[in-house]
């Protein structure tokens, strides 16, 4: 029969219950990318351009150049639409219909 040595005293830490973070649910809980959402415009425009030009181009060797040109056109067009919307809402609309306090 073997003799066991006395176990060393152990210290236990109290278990604190922390609220668990719920799991991420795609399509229900959007990602928080508030600071840089506009950078997603570049891959979006590139994918649209490649998809459109893949159907329209006659020579596949010109696809990258034409898709890049269309991507730049899309990005500049969206920037222009945003600038025009800003001018209309912030500058022109107060002149047309002033807010009375």
MARVEXNU-701730 format. One record per atom (N, C-alpha, C): x, y negated, z negated. Coordinates in steps of 0.2 Angstrom, whole numbers, padded with zeros to 4 digits, always signed. Each point is the difference from the previous one (the first is absolute). Example, Ala and Ser with C-alpha at 12.3 -4.5 7.8 and 13.67 -1.06 7.14 Angstrom:
+0066+0028-0039 -0004-0006+0000 +0004-0006+0000 -0002-0005+0004 +0004-0006-0001 -0004-0005-0003 
END
This chain:
+0004+0006+0000 -0004-0006+0000 +0004-0006+0000 -0001-0005+0005 +0004-0006+0000 -0003-0005-0004 +0004-0004-0003 -0002-0006-0004 +0000-0006+0005 -0005-0004-0001 +0000-0006+0004 +0002-0006-0004 +0004-0004+0003 +0002-0006-0004 -0006-0005+0000 +0000-0004-0005 -0006-0005-0001 +0001-0005+0006 -0006-0001+0002 +0000-0005+0006 +0001-0007-0003 +0003-0004+0005 +0002-0006-0002 -0007-0004+0000 +0000-0005-0005 -0006-0004+0000 -0001-0004+0007 -0005-0001+0003 -0001-0004+0006 -0005-0005-0002 +0001-0006+0004 -0004-0006-0001 -0004+0000+0006 -0006-0001-0001 -0005-0001+0006 -0003-0007+0000 +0000-0002+0006 -0003-0007+0002 -0008+0001+0001 -0003-0005-0003 -0007+0000+0001 -0002+0000+0008 -0005+0003+0002 -0002+0000+0007 -0005-0006+0001 +0002-0005+0004 -0004-0005+0001 -0004+0001+0007 -0006-0001-0001 -0004+0001+0006 +0000-0007+0005 +0003+0001+0006 +0000-0006+0004 -0006+0001+0006 -0003-0005+0002 -0005+0001+0005 +0004+0003+0006 -0003+0005+0003 +0003+0003+0006 -0002-0004+0006 +0004-0001+0005 -0001-0004+0006 -0004+0005+0004 -0006-0002+0003 -0004+0004+0004 +0004+0001+0007 -0001+0006+0003 +0003+0001+0006 -0002-0004+0006 +0005-0001+0004 -0002-0005+0006 -0005+0004+0005 -0005-0004+0002 -0005+0003+0004 +0000-0004+0007 +0004+0003+0005 +0000-0004+0006 -0007-0001+0003 +0000-0006+0004 -0006-0002+0003 -0005-0003-0005 +0001+0001-0007 -0005-0003-0005 +0004-0005-0004 +0006+0001-0002 +0004-0004-0004 +0006-0003+0005 -0001-0006+0002 +0005-0003+0005 +0007-0001-0003 +0005+0000+0003 +0007-0001-0002 +0000-0007-0002 +0004-0002-0004 +0001-0007-0002 +0007-0003+0004 -0002-0002+0005 +0006-0003+0005 -0002-0007+0001 -0002-0004-0005 -0002-0007+0002 +0005-0004+0002 +0006+0001-0002 +0006-0005+0002 +0002+0001+0007 +0000+0006+0003 +0003+0000+0006 -0005+0004+0005 -0006-0001+0000 -0005+0004+0004 +0001-0002+0007 +0002-0007+0002 +0001-0002+0006 +0006+0004+0004 +0004+0003-0003 +0006+0004+0003 -0003+0006+0003 -0006+0002-0002 -0003+0006+0003 -0003-0002+0007 +0000-0006+0002 -0002-0002+0007 +0005+0003+0005 +0006+0000-0001 +0005+0002+0005 -0001+0007+0002 +0000+0005-0005 -0001+0007+0003 -0007+0001+0003 -0005-0004-0003 -0007+0001+0003 +0000-0003+0007 +0003-0006+0002 +0001-0002+0007 +0004+0004+0004 +0005+0003-0003 +0004+0005+0004 -0004+0006+0002 -0003+0003-0004 -0004+0006+0001 -0006-0002+0005 -0003-0005+0000 -0005-0002+0005 +0003-0001+0006 +0006-0004+0001 +0003-0001+0006 +0002+0006+0003 +0003+0005-0003 +0003+0006+0003 -0006+0004+0002 -0005+0001-0004 -0006+0003+0002 -0003-0002+0007 -0001-0007+0000 -0003-0003+0006 +0004+0001+0006 +0007-0002-0001 +0004+0000+0006 +0002+0007+0002 -0001+0005-0004 +0001+0007+0002 -0005+0002+0005 -0006-0003+0000 -0005+0002+0004 +0000-0004+0007 +0003-0007-0001 +0000-0004+0005 +0006-0001+0005 +0006+0002-0003 +0006-0001+0004 +0000+0005+0005 +0003-0002+0006 +0001+0005+0006 +0007+0004-0001 +0005-0003-0002 +0006+0003-0001 +0002+0000-0008 +0001+0006-0002 +0001+0002-0007 +0006-0004-0003 +0005-0001+0005 +0006-0003-0002 +0000-0007-0003 -0006-0003+0003 -0001-0007-0002 -0004-0001-0007 -0002+0006-0002 -0005+0000-0006 +0003-0004-0006 +0006+0002-0002 +0003-0004-0006 +0000-0008+0000 +0003-0002+0006 +0000-0007+0001 -0007-0003+0000 -0005+0003+0004 -0006-0003+0000 -0004+0000-0006 +0001+0006-0004 -0003+0000-0007 +0003-0005-0004 +0006-0001+0000 +0003-0005-0005 -0002-0007+0002 -0001-0001+0007 -0002-0007+0002 -0008-0001-0002 -0004+0005+0000 -0007+0000-0002 +0000-0001-0008 +0005+0003-0003 +0000+0000-0008 +0001-0007-0002 +0005-0003+0004 +0001-0007-0002 -0006-0005+0002 -0003+0001+0005 -0006-0004+0002 -0005+0001-0005 -0001+0006-0002 -0006+0001-0005 +0002-0003-0007 +0006+0000-0002 +0002-0003-0006 -0001-0008+0000 +0003-0003+0006 -0001-0007+0001 -0007-0002+0001 -0004+0004+0003 -0007-0001+0000 -0004+0000-0006 +0002+0005-0004 -0004+0000-0007 +0003-0006-0004 +0006-0002+0000 +0003-0006-0004 -0004-0006+0003 -0001-0001+0006 -0003-0006+0003 -0008+0000-0002 -0003+0006+0000 -0007+0000-0002 +0000-0002-0008 +0004+0003-0004 +0000-0002-0007 +0002-0008-0001 +0004-0003+0004 +0002-0007+0000 -0006-0004+0002 -0004+0002+0005 -0006-0003+0003 -0005+0000-0006 -0001+0006-0003 -0005+0001-0005 +0001-0005-0006 +0007+0000-0002 +0002-0005-0005 -0002-0007+0001 +0002-0002+0006 -0002-0007+0002 -0007-0002+0001 -0004+0005+0002 -0007-0001+0001 -0003+0000-0007 +0002+0004-0005 -0004+0001-0006 +0003-0006-0005 +0006-0001+0000 +0003-0005-0005 +0000-0007+0002 +0001-0001+0007 +0000-0007+0002 -0006-0003+0004 -0002+0004+0004 -0006-0002+0005 -0007+0001-0004 -0001+0005-0003 -0006+0001-0004 -0002-0005-0005 +0005-0003-0004 -0002-0005-0005 -0001-0007+0004 +0002-0001+0006 -0002-0006+0003 -0007+0001+0003 -0002+0006+0002 -0007+0001+0003 -0005+0000-0006 +0001+0004-0005 -0005+0001-0005 +0004-0001-0007 +0001-0007-0002 +0003-0001-0007 -0004+0003-0005 +0004+0002-0005 -0004+0003-0007 -0001-0006-0004 -0006-0001-0002 -0002-0005-0005 +0000+0002-0007 +0003-0004-0004 +0001+0002-0007 -0006-0002-0004 
END
